[in-house]
Amino acid sequence: MNCGLIVVLFNPDIAHVQGIIDGFADPQWRIYLVDNSPIAHQFNLPAQAEYLHFPNNEGIAKAQNEGLKRAFDCVDYAFLLDQDSHFSADMAAKLLSQFVSLERANPVAAIGPSIHCEFSRKKVEGKLQKGKQITKDLKEVKQIIASGMLLSQQAFHEVGEKESDLFIDGVDHEWCWRAKERGWRVYQSLSVCMPHRQGDDRVRIAGVTFKKGAPIRLYYQMRNLLVLSRRPYVPLYWKFRHLTAIPLRYLVNRYCFENGKRRGQLMRKGLYDGIRAKKGKVVSP
């Protein structure tokens, strides 16, 4: 069964991305590299691979949409990957098999692997929402991250495209919540586990671990949090957890991380634009 693979790039590690490409060199995998970097990159591509370049950085959602639309012209299923994903053809084949089996009984929006955090070296478990285990190999969840997400052409067409105006943060979760509102189900595999980095580092302060990422991400996180919190289909637990954490996150980023002044500025601007329900790519943050 042919399947697509969309890898979104932004100033990538060329060797790592080439490793992903080489691992999916079999003709059954159609590969789409969608590059948001300002300068195009060169890869050794097999015949079934395609490179798309958006030098103005259209955002992760737009990049995913473009890759998925190209893939679904040819295949019925497609994976989304980050440029630093550690993902193999064996993992993909197992997830695809689980997806096909599940959709015989239920409308399946997406399935993804369990995540092994490269910082904590532990399997990531939801703190408030752990999901509902349905077999020893699967659980139904409210959302999964985009890296390793497998979705079908049918779900993409009926649920709709990823929301490009969010630009980056919250894109994967919003699509899952929207799918569930429309009667589709989201699953996480317990038998396929993928190593993954979220953020650039982890910092423990007063017994609490905080994710540390690029300062600009704070703008999108704050803005999109306020944008999504207005929507009725977004889970209440997610709104409560993230909205109540804003003051602590601000203090940690402003006074405990380097570039604190810039981090604080971006968080404040994100909150201001979120209150105004502004979306899209930020200009001169």
Protein Blocks (a to p, Z undefined) as FASTA:
>chain_A
ZZddddddehiafklmmmmmmmmmpfklccddddfbfbdcdddddfkbccdddfkonojk
lmmmmmmmmmmmmbmbdcdddfkbccdfklmmmmmmmmmmmmmmbccfbdcdddddfklo
pacddfklnojafbfkbccdfbdcfehpacdfklmmmnopcdfknomnoklmmmmmmmmm
nopacdddfkbccdddedjbdcdeehiacddddfklmmmmmmmmmmmmmpmklcfklmmm
mmmmmmmmmmmmmmmpghklmmmmmmmmmmmmmmnopgcjdehZZ
